[in-house]
Amino acid sequence: YIMSNSSDLGTECANPHESRYFPARLLLYDQQPGGVGISAQVGDTCIDHNKLKN
């Protein structure tokens, strides 16, 4: 489990009115200066989940 505040993470959402191509992805980043390690933890969790799936 990962606990965080909404101000800890930032996201990128594609603008449907923009003509630039955006690949399907989920982009999360530490919004706090220096980071708080949430992105790294989420990345590790996703990698572990992928290993279990395959």
PDB file of N, H, CA, C and O in Angstrom:
ATOM      1  N   TYR A   1       0.828  -1.188   0.000  1.00  0.00           N
ATOM      2  CA  TYR A   1       0.000   0.000   0.000  1.00  0.00           C
ATOM      3  C   TYR A   1       0.867   1.245   0.000  1.00  0.00           C
ATOM      4  O   TYR A   1       1.959   1.257   0.569  1.00  0.00           O
ATOM      5  N   ILE A   2       0.376   2.279  -0.636  1.00  0.00           N
ATOM      6  H   ILE A   2      -0.510   2.269  -1.099  1.00  0.00           H
ATOM      7  CA  ILE A   2       1.081   3.555  -0.696  1.00  0.00           C
ATOM      8  C   ILE A   2       0.123   4.636  -0.231  1.00  0.00           C
ATOM      9  O   ILE A   2      -0.956   4.810  -0.797  1.00  0.00           O
ATOM     10  N   MET A   3       0.521   5.353   0.793  1.00  0.00           N
ATOM     11  H   MET A   3       1.398   5.211   1.253  1.00  0.00           H
ATOM     12  CA  MET A   3      -0.308   6.463   1.267  1.00  0.00           C
ATOM     13  C   MET A   3       0.307   7.764   0.792  1.00  0.00           C
ATOM     14  O   MET A   3       1.523   7.946   0.846  1.00  0.00           O
ATOM     15  N   SER A   4      -0.540   8.665   0.329  1.00  0.00           N
ATOM     16  H   SER A   4      -1.528   8.517   0.286  1.00  0.00           H
ATOM     17  CA  SER A   4      -0.039   9.962  -0.115  1.00  0.00           C
ATOM     18  C   SER A   4      -1.145  10.994  -0.027  1.00  0.00           C
ATOM     19  O   SER A   4      -2.314  10.675   0.188  1.00  0.00           O
ATOM     20  N   ASN A   5      -0.743  12.222  -0.197  1.00  0.00           N
ATOM     21  H   ASN A   5       0.207  12.481  -0.372  1.00  0.00           H
ATOM     22  CA  ASN A   5      -1.653  13.356  -0.246  1.00  0.00           C
ATOM     23  C   ASN A   5      -1.792  13.737  -1.715  1.00  0.00           C
ATOM     24  O   ASN A   5      -0.884  13.479  -2.505  1.00  0.00           O
ATOM     25  N   SER A   6      -2.887  14.332  -2.086  1.00  0.00           N
ATOM     26  H   SER A   6      -3.625  14.542  -1.444  1.00  0.00           H
ATOM     27  CA  SER A   6      -3.076  14.710  -3.495  1.00  0.00           C
ATOM     28  C   SER A   6      -2.021  15.702  -3.971  1.00  0.00           C
ATOM     29  O   SER A   6      -1.786  15.814  -5.174  1.00  0.00           O
ATOM     30  N   SER A   7      -1.384  16.417  -3.059  1.00  0.00           N
ATOM     31  H   SER A   7      -1.575  16.325  -2.082  1.00  0.00           H
ATOM     32  CA  SER A   7      -0.339  17.365  -3.466  1.00  0.00           C
ATOM     33  C   SER A   7       1.016  16.678  -3.666  1.00  0.00           C
ATOM     34  O   SER A   7       1.961  17.314  -4.134  1.00  0.00           O
ATOM     35  N   ASP A   8       1.128  15.385  -3.317  1.00  0.00           N
ATOM     36  H   ASP A   8       0.361  14.869  -2.936  1.00  0.00           H
ATOM     37  CA  ASP A   8       2.389  14.660  -3.469  1.00  0.00           C
ATOM     38  C   ASP A   8       2.638  14.201  -4.901  1.00  0.00           C
ATOM     39  O   ASP A   8       3.789  14.051  -5.312  1.00  0.00           O
ATOM     40  N   LEU A   9       1.573  13.976  -5.662  1.00  0.00           N
ATOM     41  H   LEU A   9       0.638  14.097  -5.329  1.00  0.00           H
ATOM     42  CA  LEU A   9       1.699  13.439  -7.012  1.00  0.00           C
ATOM     43  C   LEU A   9       1.165  14.407  -8.044  1.00  0.00           C
ATOM     44  O   LEU A   9       0.218  15.152  -7.791  1.00  0.00           O
ATOM     45  N   GLY A  10       1.786  14.386  -9.209  1.00  0.00           N
ATOM     46  H   GLY A  10       2.556  13.781  -9.415  1.00  0.00           H
ATOM     47  CA  GLY A  10       1.283  15.141 -10.347  1.00  0.00           C
ATOM     48  C   GLY A  10       0.987  14.154 -11.465  1.00  0.00           C
ATOM     49  O   GLY A  10       1.538  13.053 -11.478  1.00  0.00           O
ATOM     50  N   THR A  11       0.140  14.525 -12.387  1.00  0.00           N
ATOM     51  H   THR A  11      -0.308  15.420 -12.377  1.00  0.00           H
ATOM     52  CA  THR A  11      -0.201  13.658 -13.512  1.00  0.00           C
ATOM     53  C   THR A  11      -0.152  14.452 -14.806  1.00  0.00           C
ATOM     54  O   THR A  11      -0.168  15.683 -14.794  1.00  0.00           O
ATOM     55  N   GLU A  12      -0.093  13.747 -15.906  1.00  0.00           N
ATOM     56  H   GLU A  12      -0.080  12.747 -15.916  1.00  0.00           H
ATOM     57  CA  GLU A  12      -0.200  14.393 -17.211  1.00  0.00           C
ATOM     58  C   GLU A  12      -1.396  13.783 -17.917  1.00  0.00           C
ATOM     59  O   GLU A  12      -1.494  12.563 -18.048  1.00  0.00           O
ATOM     60  N   CYS A  13      -2.292  14.620 -18.366  1.00  0.00           N
ATOM     61  H   CYS A  13      -2.213  15.612 -18.260  1.00  0.00           H
ATOM     62  CA  CYS A  13      -3.468  14.159 -19.108  1.00  0.00           C
ATOM     63  C   CYS A  13      -3.409  14.766 -20.501  1.00  0.00           C
ATOM     64  O   CYS A  13      -3.146  15.958 -20.664  1.00  0.00           O
ATOM     65  N   ALA A  14      -3.654  13.939 -21.491  1.00  0.00           N
ATOM     66  H   ALA A  14      -3.868  12.971 -21.359  1.00  0.00           H
ATOM     67  CA  ALA A  14      -3.648  14.438 -22.870  1.00  0.00           C
ATOM     68  C   ALA A  14      -4.834  15.371 -23.089  1.00  0.00           C
ATOM     69  O   ALA A  14      -5.944  15.100 -22.632  1.00  0.00           O
ATOM     70  N   ASN A  15      -4.587  16.462 -23.788  1.00  0.00           N
ATOM     71  H   ASN A  15      -3.685  16.682 -24.159  1.00  0.00           H
ATOM     72  CA  ASN A  15      -5.638  17.406 -24.141  1.00  0.00           C
ATOM     73  C   ASN A  15      -6.312  16.895 -25.413  1.00  0.00           C
ATOM     74  O   ASN A  15      -5.652  16.792 -26.447  1.00  0.00           O
ATOM     75  N   PRO A  16      -7.602  16.572 -25.370  1.00  0.00           N
ATOM     76  CA  PRO A  16      -8.258  16.026 -26.563  1.00  0.00           C
ATOM     77  C   PRO A  16      -8.331  17.017 -27.723  1.00  0.00           C
ATOM     78  O   PRO A  16      -8.601  16.617 -28.856  1.00  0.00           O
ATOM     79  N   HIS A  17      -8.099  18.287 -27.464  1.00  0.00           N
ATOM     80  H   HIS A  17      -7.880  18.612 -26.545  1.00  0.00           H
ATOM     81  CA  HIS A  17      -8.156  19.308 -28.511  1.00  0.00           C
ATOM     82  C   HIS A  17      -6.798  19.549 -29.170  1.00  0.00           C
ATOM     83  O   HIS A  17      -6.696  20.322 -30.122  1.00  0.00           O
ATOM     84  N   GLU A  18      -5.765  18.891 -28.664  1.00  0.00           N
ATOM     85  H   GLU A  18      -5.848  18.262 -27.890  1.00  0.00           H
ATOM     86  CA  GLU A  18      -4.426  19.024 -29.223  1.00  0.00           C
ATOM     87  C   GLU A  18      -4.235  17.958 -30.305  1.00  0.00           C
ATOM     88  O   GLU A  18      -4.705  16.830 -30.155  1.00  0.00           O
ATOM     89  N   SER A  19      -3.556  18.309 -31.379  1.00  0.00           N
ATOM     90  H   SER A  19      -3.175  19.225 -31.500  1.00  0.00           H
ATOM     91  CA  SER A  19      -3.402  17.363 -32.484  1.00  0.00           C
ATOM     92  C   SER A  19      -2.182  16.454 -32.327  1.00  0.00           C
ATOM     93  O   SER A  19      -2.028  15.500 -33.089  1.00  0.00           O
ATOM     94  N   ARG A  20      -1.316  16.734 -31.354  1.00  0.00           N
ATOM     95  H   ARG A  20      -1.441  17.510 -30.736  1.00  0.00           H
ATOM     96  CA  ARG A  20      -0.118  15.917 -31.147  1.00  0.00           C
ATOM     97  C   ARG A  20      -0.514  14.527 -30.638  1.00  0.00           C
ATOM     98  O   ARG A  20      -1.413  14.397 -29.807  1.00  0.00           O
ATOM     99  N   TYR A  21       0.160  13.494 -31.141  1.00  0.00           N
ATOM    100  H   TYR A  21       0.890  13.599 -31.817  1.00  0.00           H
ATOM    101  CA  TYR A  21      -0.112  12.113 -30.733  1.00  0.00           C
ATOM    102  C   TYR A  21       0.410  11.863 -29.318  1.00  0.00           C
ATOM    103  O   TYR A  21       1.539  12.233 -28.999  1.00  0.00           O
ATOM    104  N   PHE A  22      -0.392  11.249 -28.489  1.00  0.00           N
ATOM    105  H   PHE A  22      -1.309  10.948 -28.749  1.00  0.00           H
ATOM    106  CA  PHE A  22       0.023  10.827 -27.157  1.00  0.00           C
ATOM    107  C   PHE A  22      -0.121   9.314 -27.065  1.00  0.00           C
ATOM    108  O   PHE A  22      -1.221   8.797 -27.260  1.00  0.00           O
ATOM    109  N   PRO A  23       0.958   8.587 -26.773  1.00  0.00           N
ATOM    110  CA  PRO A  23       0.825   7.139 -26.612  1.00  0.00           C
ATOM    111  C   PRO A  23       0.000   6.827 -25.364  1.00  0.00           C
ATOM    112  O   PRO A  23      -0.063   7.636 -24.438  1.00  0.00           O
ATOM    113  N   ALA A  24      -0.627   5.663 -25.343  1.00  0.00           N
ATOM    114  H   ALA A  24      -0.576   5.006 -26.095  1.00  0.00           H
ATOM    115  CA  ALA A  24      -1.387   5.250 -24.161  1.00  0.00           C
ATOM    116  C   ALA A  24      -0.397   5.011 -23.026  1.00  0.00           C
ATOM    117  O   ALA A  24       0.500   4.176 -23.144  1.00  0.00           O
ATOM    118  N   ARG A  25      -0.557   5.730 -21.953  1.00  0.00           N
ATOM    119  H   ARG A  25      -1.285   6.408 -21.857  1.00  0.00           H
ATOM    120  CA  ARG A  25       0.363   5.585 -20.821  1.00  0.00           C
ATOM    121  C   ARG A  25      -0.246   6.213 -19.581  1.00  0.00           C
ATOM    122  O   ARG A  25      -1.213   6.972 -19.645  1.00  0.00           O
ATOM    123  N   LEU A  26       0.347   5.872 -18.466  1.00  0.00           N
ATOM    124  H   LEU A  26       1.133   5.255 -18.414  1.00  0.00           H
ATOM    125  CA  LEU A  26       0.007   6.472 -17.187  1.00  0.00           C
ATOM    126  C   LEU A  26       1.273   7.145 -16.695  1.00  0.00           C
ATOM    127  O   LEU A  26       2.276   6.478 -16.443  1.00  0.00           O
ATOM    128  N   LEU A  27       1.236   8.450 -16.559  1.00  0.00           N
ATOM    129  H   LEU A  27       0.421   8.993 -16.764  1.00  0.00           H
ATOM    130  CA  LEU A  27       2.412   9.206 -16.142  1.00  0.00           C
ATOM    131  C   LEU A  27       2.146   9.817 -14.776  1.00  0.00           C
ATOM    132  O   LEU A  27       1.269  10.667 -14.624  1.00  0.00           O
ATOM    133  N   LEU A  28       2.912   9.377 -13.785  1.00  0.00           N
ATOM    134  H   LEU A  28       3.625   8.687 -13.908  1.00  0.00           H
ATOM    135  CA  LEU A  28       2.860   9.934 -12.434  1.00  0.00           C
ATOM    136  C   LEU A  28       4.240  10.447 -12.087  1.00  0.00           C
ATOM    137  O   LEU A  28       5.243   9.856 -12.486  1.00  0.00           O
ATOM    138  N   TYR A  29       4.299  11.530 -11.356  1.00  0.00           N
ATOM    139  H   TYR A  29       3.484  12.010 -11.032  1.00  0.00           H
ATOM    140  CA  TYR A  29       5.600  12.030 -10.919  1.00  0.00           C
ATOM    141  C   TYR A  29       5.474  12.651  -9.542  1.00  0.00           C
ATOM    142  O   TYR A  29       4.414  13.142  -9.156  1.00  0.00           O
ATOM    143  N   ASP A  30       6.598  12.619  -8.797  1.00  0.00           N
ATOM    144  H   ASP A  30       7.459  12.220  -9.111  1.00  0.00           H
ATOM    145  CA  ASP A  30       6.656  13.268  -7.489  1.00  0.00           C
ATOM    146  C   ASP A  30       6.574  14.764  -7.700  1.00  0.00           C
ATOM    147  O   ASP A  30       7.410  15.345  -8.391  1.00  0.00           O
ATOM    148  N   GLN A  31       5.584  15.383  -7.117  1.00  0.00           N
ATOM    149  H   GLN A  31       4.904  14.911  -6.555  1.00  0.00           H
ATOM    150  CA  GLN A  31       5.384  16.813  -7.301  1.00  0.00           C
ATOM    151  C   GLN A  31       6.181  17.636  -6.289  1.00  0.00           C
ATOM    152  O   GLN A  31       6.419  18.824  -6.509  1.00  0.00           O
ATOM    153  N   GLN A  32       6.588  17.020  -5.196  1.00  0.00           N
ATOM    154  H   GLN A  32       6.394  16.055  -5.017  1.00  0.00           H
ATOM    155  CA  GLN A  32       7.336  17.731  -4.164  1.00  0.00           C
ATOM    156  C   GLN A  32       8.793  17.897  -4.589  1.00  0.00           C
ATOM    157  O   GLN A  32       9.363  16.985  -5.189  1.00  0.00           O
ATOM    158  N   PRO A  33       9.410  19.049  -4.288  1.00  0.00           N
ATOM    159  CA  PRO A  33      10.828  19.240  -4.618  1.00  0.00           C
ATOM    160  C   PRO A  33      11.679  18.125  -3.993  1.00  0.00           C
ATOM    161  O   PRO A  33      11.592  17.867  -2.793  1.00  0.00           O
ATOM    162  N   GLY A  34      12.484  17.484  -4.804  1.00  0.00           N
ATOM    163  H   GLY A  34      12.555  17.694  -5.779  1.00  0.00           H
ATOM    164  CA  GLY A  34      13.312  16.385  -4.320  1.00  0.00           C
ATOM    165  C   GLY A  34      12.577  15.057  -4.279  1.00  0.00           C
ATOM    166  O   GLY A  34      13.197  14.007  -4.110  1.00  0.00           O
ATOM    167  N   GLY A  35      11.262  15.096  -4.432  1.00  0.00           N
ATOM    168  H   GLY A  35      10.758  15.949  -4.569  1.00  0.00           H
ATOM    169  CA  GLY A  35      10.450  13.881  -4.425  1.00  0.00           C
ATOM    170  C   GLY A  35      10.300  13.298  -3.037  1.00  0.00           C
ATOM    171  O   GLY A  35      11.074  13.604  -2.130  1.00  0.00           O
ATOM    172  N   VAL A  36       9.307  12.464  -2.886  1.00  0.00           N
ATOM    173  H   VAL A  36       8.678  12.215  -3.623  1.00  0.00           H
ATOM    174  CA  VAL A  36       9.080  11.777  -1.618  1.00  0.00           C
ATOM    175  C   VAL A  36       9.152  10.259  -1.795  1.00  0.00           C
ATOM    176  O   VAL A  36       8.893   9.511  -0.852  1.00  0.00           O
ATOM    177  N   GLY A  37       9.503   9.804  -3.001  1.00  0.00           N
ATOM    178  H   GLY A  37       9.714  10.412  -3.767  1.00  0.00           H
ATOM    179  CA  GLY A  37       9.697   8.383  -3.254  1.00  0.00           C
ATOM    180  C   GLY A  37       8.464   7.630  -3.708  1.00  0.00           C
ATOM    181  O   GLY A  37       8.512   6.413  -3.885  1.00  0.00           O
ATOM    182  N   ILE A  38       7.358   8.336  -3.898  1.00  0.00           N
ATOM    183  H   ILE A  38       7.319   9.325  -3.754  1.00  0.00           H
ATOM    184  CA  ILE A  38       6.128   7.651  -4.294  1.00  0.00           C
ATOM    185  C   ILE A  38       6.246   7.082  -5.703  1.00  0.00           C
ATOM    186  O   ILE A  38       5.838   5.945  -5.940  1.00  0.00           O
ATOM    187  N   SER A  39       6.790   7.840  -6.631  1.00  0.00           N
ATOM    188  H   SER A  39       7.121   8.764  -6.439  1.00  0.00           H
ATOM    189  CA  SER A  39       6.911   7.362  -8.016  1.00  0.00           C
ATOM    190  C   SER A  39       7.750   6.093  -8.082  1.00  0.00           C
ATOM    191  O   SER A  39       7.409   5.161  -8.810  1.00  0.00           O
ATOM    192  N   ALA A  40       8.829   6.052  -7.338  1.00  0.00           N
ATOM    193  H   ALA A  40       9.105   6.809  -6.747  1.00  0.00           H
ATOM    194  CA  ALA A  40       9.684   4.862  -7.324  1.00  0.00           C
ATOM    195  C   ALA A  40       8.922   3.665  -6.771  1.00  0.00           C
ATOM    196  O   ALA A  40       9.027   2.561  -7.307  1.00  0.00           O
ATOM    197  N   GLN A  41       8.162   3.873  -5.712  1.00  0.00           N
ATOM    198  H   GLN A  41       8.077   4.769  -5.277  1.00  0.00           H
ATOM    199  CA  GLN A  41       7.378   2.786  -5.113  1.00  0.00           C
ATOM    200  C   GLN A  41       6.299   2.293  -6.071  1.00  0.00           C
ATOM    201  O   GLN A  41       6.085   1.087  -6.195  1.00  0.00           O
ATOM    202  N   VAL A  42       5.621   3.213  -6.747  1.00  0.00           N
ATOM    203  H   VAL A  42       5.795   4.192  -6.647  1.00  0.00           H
ATOM    204  CA  VAL A  42       4.594   2.830  -7.718  1.00  0.00           C
ATOM    205  C   VAL A  42       5.231   2.047  -8.861  1.00  0.00           C
ATOM    206  O   VAL A  42       4.676   1.046  -9.312  1.00  0.00           O
ATOM    207  N   GLY A  43       6.389   2.496  -9.330  1.00  0.00           N
ATOM    208  H   GLY A  43       6.840   3.310  -8.964  1.00  0.00           H
ATOM    209  CA  GLY A  43       7.087   1.794 -10.406  1.00  0.00           C
ATOM    210  C   GLY A  43       7.442   0.374 -10.010  1.00  0.00           C
ATOM    211  O   GLY A  43       7.227  -0.560 -10.782  1.00  0.00           O
ATOM    212  N   ASP A  44       7.986   0.203  -8.808  1.00  0.00           N
ATOM    213  H   ASP A  44       8.160   0.962  -8.181  1.00  0.00           H
ATOM    214  CA  ASP A  44       8.332  -1.135  -8.323  1.00  0.00           C
ATOM    215  C   ASP A  44       7.090  -2.017  -8.219  1.00  0.00           C
ATOM    216  O   ASP A  44       7.136  -3.199  -8.562  1.00  0.00           O
ATOM    217  N   THR A  45       5.992  -1.450  -7.750  1.00  0.00           N
ATOM    218  H   THR A  45       5.955  -0.490  -7.472  1.00  0.00           H
ATOM    219  CA  THR A  45       4.743  -2.200  -7.616  1.00  0.00           C
ATOM    220  C   THR A  45       4.241  -2.653  -8.979  1.00  0.00           C
ATOM    221  O   THR A  45       3.785  -3.787  -9.127  1.00  0.00           O
ATOM    222  N   CYS A  46       4.320  -1.779  -9.973  1.00  0.00           N
ATOM    223  H   CYS A  46       4.690  -0.858  -9.853  1.00  0.00           H
ATOM    224  CA  CYS A  46       3.870  -2.134 -11.327  1.00  0.00           C
ATOM    225  C   CYS A  46       4.748  -3.222 -11.925  1.00  0.00           C
ATOM    226  O   CYS A  46       4.242  -4.136 -12.577  1.00  0.00           O
ATOM    227  N   ILE A  47       6.049  -3.137 -11.714  1.00  0.00           N
ATOM    228  H   ILE A  47       6.460  -2.395 -11.185  1.00  0.00           H
ATOM    229  CA  ILE A  47       6.971  -4.156 -12.228  1.00  0.00           C
ATOM    230  C   ILE A  47       6.666  -5.502 -11.580  1.00  0.00           C
ATOM    231  O   ILE A  47       6.605  -6.521 -12.267  1.00  0.00           O
ATOM    232  N   ASP A  48       6.473  -5.512 -10.252  1.00  0.00           N
ATOM    233  H   ASP A  48       6.523  -4.684  -9.694  1.00  0.00           H
ATOM    234  CA  ASP A  48       6.152  -6.757  -9.554  1.00  0.00           C
ATOM    235  C   ASP A  48       4.839  -7.343 -10.069  1.00  0.00           C
ATOM    236  O   ASP A  48       4.735  -8.556 -10.256  1.00  0.00           O
ATOM    237  N   HIS A  49       3.851  -6.506 -10.298  1.00  0.00           N
ATOM    238  H   HIS A  49       3.935  -5.522 -10.146  1.00  0.00           H
ATOM    239  CA  HIS A  49       2.552  -6.957 -10.800  1.00  0.00           C
ATOM    240  C   HIS A  49       2.701  -7.569 -12.195  1.00  0.00           C
ATOM    241  O   HIS A  49       2.083  -8.590 -12.498  1.00  0.00           O
ATOM    242  N   ASN A  50       3.519  -6.946 -13.037  1.00  0.00           N
ATOM    243  H   ASN A  50       4.022  -6.117 -12.790  1.00  0.00           H
ATOM    244  CA  ASN A  50       3.748  -7.467 -14.390  1.00  0.00           C
ATOM    245  C   ASN A  50       4.414  -8.836 -14.350  1.00  0.00           C
ATOM    246  O   ASN A  50       4.081  -9.710 -15.150  1.00  0.00           O
ATOM    247  N   LYS A  51       5.358  -9.031 -13.420  1.00  0.00           N
ATOM    248  H   LYS A  51       5.628  -8.321 -12.770  1.00  0.00           H
ATOM    249  CA  LYS A  51       6.035 -10.321 -13.297  1.00  0.00           C
ATOM    250  C   LYS A  51       5.045 -11.409 -12.905  1.00  0.00           C
ATOM    251  O   LYS A  51       5.137 -12.537 -13.388  1.00  0.00           O
ATOM    252  N   LEU A  52       4.097 -11.076 -12.030  1.00  0.00           N
ATOM    253  H   LEU A  52       4.023 -10.159 -11.637  1.00  0.00           H
ATOM    254  CA  LEU A  52       3.102 -12.050 -11.605  1.00  0.00           C
ATOM    255  C   LEU A  52       2.151 -12.406 -12.739  1.00  0.00           C
ATOM    256  O   LEU A  52       1.685 -13.540 -12.839  1.00  0.00           O
ATOM    257  N   LYS A  53       1.866 -11.418 -13.597  1.00  0.00           N
ATOM    258  H   LYS A  53       2.245 -10.497 -13.516  1.00  0.00           H
ATOM    259  CA  LYS A  53       0.939 -11.621 -14.706  1.00  0.00           C
ATOM    260  C   LYS A  53       1.508 -12.547 -15.770  1.00  0.00           C
ATOM    261  O   LYS A  53       0.773 -13.335 -16.366  1.00  0.00           O
ATOM    262  N   ASN A  54       2.813 -12.460 -16.013  1.00  0.00           N
ATOM    263  H   ASN A  54       3.410 -11.820 -15.529  1.00  0.00           H
ATOM    264  CA  ASN A  54       3.430 -13.219 -17.114  1.00  0.00           C
ATOM    265  C   ASN A  54       3.868 -14.552 -16.670  1.00  0.00           C
ATOM    266  O   ASN A  54       4.406 -15.321 -17.465  1.00  0.00           O
TER     267      ASN A  54
END
